[in-house]
Amino acid sequence: MTTSTDTMSSRRDRGFVALLLVSGGALMLAGRAVPTAGSAVAMLIGIELLVWAVAARSVGLVVAGGTLTGVGAAIVLAAGPLRGADPNQVGAVFLLALAAGFAIVAAVSWLLLRQPQYWAWICGFLAGAIGAGLLDGPERAAAVVGWALPVALTIAGIAVAVHWLRAR
């Protein structure tokens, strides 16, 4: 038996799918004339997924939308302002944009949906730390990975264990 809530959800979901298809296709067509416009497809779809996630109150869509928004922002930056830049800088900005995507996942799931995703804070911190280290040069990135990563993982493990013990 179908309820009116199911029908409204189904209509909403079809509307968002239509929006994703139309905007993605339109940007891809625009990218034929202006190449950087085509680079924005992933970021735009990520943002639209975030809007859909809040409307549907879906953490899964938040994860997809936040991650795709971060990766899409990195693509836009690499195709536009960072075109021809040093590969270490492009890689660093990619990691920083990915970290921002994970921060979006963590913040939206916690603030708007009240379903915190602690793993997203951890992933965002690690990607951001490595990206920031890479901005300072590959040697600094190696130092960050060599020292900060094990410390961060240990602290994260302790935090998860404490949360797990409190829940019991």
Secondary structure, 3 states (H helix, E strand, C coil): CCCHHHHHHHHHHHHHHHHHHHHHHHHHHHHHHCHHHHHCHHHHHHHHHHHHHHHHCCHHHHHHHHHHHHHHHHHHHHHCCCCCCCHHHHHHHHHHHHHHHHHHHHHHHHHHCCCCCHHHHHHHHHHHHHHHHHHCCHHHHHHHHHHHHHHHHHHHHHHHHHHHHHHC
